[in-house]
């Protein structure tokens, strides 16, 4: 029972860390990257700052969420 709880807790902590890294990288891509950042830019910022490799879906979701904070949308086709 305790082992199962600890395993679930570790999984949740890893997911939260990946989410924080993705969101921080998306913010950096918007503020310090090109005028129209792409999910690739987000993945590059994440890998460059932490060494974590984000999937394209993770990078796209983080970029879309961060752009929404600034009242912008992800361009079509990205």
C-alpha positions as CSV (number, residue, x, y, z in Angstrom):
1,X,0.0,0.0,0.0
2,X,2.8,2.4,0.9
3,X,4.8,1.4,-2.1
4,X,1.9,2.1,-4.4
5,X,1.3,5.5,-2.8
6,X,5.0,6.5,-3.1
7,X,5.0,5.3,-6.8
8,X,2.0,7.4,-7.6
9,X,3.5,10.4,-5.7
10,X,6.7,10.1,-7.7
11,X,4.8,10.0,-11.0
12,X,2.8,13.1,-10.0
13,X,5.9,15.0,-9.0
14,X,7.6,14.1,-12.3
15,X,4.5,15.3,-14.3
16,X,4.4,18.5,-12.4
17,X,8.1,19.1,-13.0
18,X,7.7,18.5,-16.7
19,X,4.7,20.8,-16.8
20,X,6.7,23.6,-15.0
21,X,9.6,23.2,-17.4
22,X,7.4,23.3,-20.5
23,X,5.6,26.4,-19.3
24,X,8.8,28.2,-18.4
25,X,10.3,27.3,-21.8
26,X,7.2,28.6,-23.6
27,X,7.4,31.8,-21.7
28,X,11.0,32.2,-22.6
29,X,10.3,31.4,-26.2
30,X,7.6,34.1,-26.3
31,X,9.7,36.8,-24.5
32,X,13.2,36.0,-25.8
33,X,12.6,34.0,-29.0
34,X,11.5,35.0,-32.5
35,X,8.4,37.0,-33.2
36,X,6.3,33.9,-34.0
37,X,7.7,31.1,-31.7
38,X,7.1,27.5,-32.6
39,X,6.9,24.3,-30.5
40,X,10.4,23.6,-31.7
41,X,11.6,26.8,-30.1
42,X,9.9,25.8,-26.8
43,X,11.5,22.3,-27.0
44,X,14.9,24.0,-27.6
45,X,14.5,26.4,-24.7
46,X,13.5,23.5,-22.4
47,X,16.4,21.3,-23.5
48,X,18.9,24.1,-23.3
49,X,17.9,25.2,-19.8
50,X,17.2,21.9,-18.2
51,X,18.3,19.1,-20.5
52,X,14.7,17.8,-20.6
53,X,13.4,16.7,-24.0
54,X,9.8,17.7,-24.5
55,X,7.6,16.0,-27.0
56,X,6.1,18.0,-29.8
57,X,2.6,17.7,-28.2
58,X,3.9,18.9,-24.8
59,X,5.7,21.9,-26.4
60,X,2.6,22.8,-28.5
61,X,0.3,22.7,-25.6
62,X,2.6,24.8,-23.4
63,X,3.0,27.3,-26.2
64,X,-0.7,27.6,-26.8
65,X,-1.4,28.0,-23.1
66,X,1.3,30.7,-22.7
67,X,0.2,32.6,-25.9
68,X,-3.3,32.6,-24.5
69,X,-2.1,34.4,-21.4
70,X,-0.9,37.2,-23.7
71,X,-4.2,37.2,-25.7
72,X,-2.6,35.6,-28.7
73,X,-3.3,32.3,-30.6
74,X,-1.1,29.7,-32.1
75,X,-0.9,30.3,-35.8
76,X,-2.7,27.8,-38.0
77,X,-0.6,24.9,-39.3
78,X,1.7,24.7,-36.3
